[in-house]
Amino acid sequence: MNQRTNQPTRRQQLHSPRRGRQAIIRWLALPVVLAATLVAAAPAQAYAEQEQHCVRRDLPVILTPAPHVATYRLAGWLCQPRRPGRTVQLLVPGLTYTHQYWTGLDQRTDYVTAAVAAGNAVYLIDRIGTGASDRPPADQVTLTAEATVVHQAIQALRDGTLGRYRTVAGVGHSFGTVVWMAEAATYHDVDALVLTGLLHQIDLDVMTRFTTDLHPAGDDPKFAQSASPEGYLTTLPGRRAAYFLDPATAEPGASTWDEATKTTATTGELTYTPQQELAYSRAITAPILLVVGARDALFCGPTMPCTHGADICQREQTTYASNTGLIAVTIASTGHSLNLHTSAPSTRKVINGWLRHQATESVPGVDLSTCH
């Protein structure tokens, strides 16, 4: 088992090669597919060991359950409270973000510390193809492959490889939410799901603009000296904030931090369809907490209200099985990357409260509704 306790430096950078623009043209011809997929992510920097005792714990994983396939390294960090419990949160970040999304700029945006303070262990990963994880060929890094990888992480958290946790709660952001949908629908081995930063109905105009703001990672100044596999993309310099942050309420320095820590996406991640996403969400049996920012530029707008939890229920309740517990929460004055806004403490409080009690606390700036 490839388990590591070394921790990369704060300035560790993601390496990736150049590729041509031909594939971009193919993706732009599929705006609906891209719109359903594209979300936030950032380059890997190790999570510094703090009072919650975080250690680097990598896993060897395969992308498909077939014989004689390649094994890759999944980078992960296991953080435990001083008094170890029986519950672990497995955190999956979104597109062009690494595990750093969950640790944020500093204590203001550090979800991990809050989760550990609530008594949970946390396993945060760099999705395969990002950060400190290995980079397989881009067309092999698909939604199905990533669900398979997360399933292996759950097994390791239960079978003694990483721990023997009784309860595994999946927490995802944006594309990480879609990965959790696919994993939970396929394997039914997660006990609760917190799905943030993603709804089934999208703003196609905004999403299409976002796809045009993707370019080959090798053409980006951040990765120009790297050698990415072909098919790895990133966001154009200076374009992220318009999609991911609310300018009025993003934490000071969030835009600069988000640009500096961005990472890559792959062509394979952009190939699934909205129909697949819907099929996955309707097959989930675990209880679900949906959390979105009321000003999420990708999923909210004048014709797609996100002001109240009831708005989210109205939009989403038929996209999940009627016998699955579903609660929707909106965070006022907050953009897509919830953890990078001044409202982050409220987001953390409502998530960790729900995971403790399968109920939600009254939190200022939070509007919630029970969908079913």
Secondary structure, 3 states (H helix, E strand, C coil): CCCCCCCCCCCCCCCCCCCCCHHHHHHHCCHHHHHHHCCCCCCCCCCCCCCCCEEECCEEECCCCCCCCCCEEECEEEECCCCCCCEEEEEECCCCCCCHHHHCCCHHHCHHHHHHHCCCEEEEECCCCCCCCCCCCHHHCCHHHHHHHHHHHHHHHHCCCCCCCCEEEEEEECHHHHHHHHHHHHHCCCCEEEEECCCCCCCHHHHHHHHHCEEEHHHCCCCCCCCCCCCEEEECCCCCHHHHCCCCCECCCHHHHHHHCCCCEECHHHCCCHHHHHHHHHCCCCCEEEEEECCCCCCCECCECCCCHHHHHHHHHHHCCCCCCEEEEEECCCCCCHHHECCHHHHHHHHHHHHHHCCCCCCCCEEEEECC
